[in-house]
Amino acid sequence: EVVLTQSPATLSLSPGERATLSCRASQSVSTYLAWYQQKPGQAPRLLIYDASNGAAGIPARFSGSGSGTDFTLTISSLEPEDFAVYYCQHGSSWPRTFGGGTKVEIK
Amino acid sequence: QVQLVESGGGVVQPGRSLRLSCAASGFTFSISGMHWVRQAPGKGLEWVTFISHDGNNEYYPDSVRGRFSISRDNSKNTVYLQMDSLNAEDTAVYYCAKDAGKKFFDYWGQGTLVTVSS
């Protein structure tokens, strides 16, 4: 089973700042990695798939990079609605697994 | 637009069974794989199961294999999750999600809460 480790657990930033979230896999997942955003009381929403492709309707300030075992989600300039929990998830083998999440909170 | 609506959640005693349903609309259900993902209160996301578009392939993690079973009825645009031998660790919000390329989840329902308690 692929274990995904996200860091940091919590990121405290102000609106307008740049956010950089990390996801590390215990073995290579090629580029089969996705990022999701989840707000309280809501279902997750797909942001990025295949490591760097933006899902439909996702603002350009969200970008993903990486391959193999190290991945990054970058939010170029935080908007108030971006404060949420972010999860990475791999699609390279069964079982699918998620990282533990990074909470982006308002500083 | 894509809609996924889960139902069937509730309070169930340990050791008992429950069946969840997910009604889909807004896309061609019969050619789409489907997943269930759960989230325990205050915790992260855990993938539960996948079924292929034709029902011929299913996958489960060790945590639910042998206790949970996924099925689908393409004539009703509905996917099901049969959960047997439930225990407290199965308490969670259960989401159904549409498969994207057999790798990711591109649309999610609003979830249904399952509470296993005596």
Interface residues (C-beta under 8 A of the other chain):
Chain A: E1 Y32 A34 Y36 Q38 A43 P44 R45 L46 Y49 D50 A55 Y87 Q89 G91 S92 W94 P95 R96 T97 F98 G99 G100 G101
Chain B: H35 V37 G44 L45 E46 W47 F50 Y59 Y60 P61 D62 Y95 A100 G101 K102 K103 F104 F105 D106 Y107 W108 G109 Q110 G111
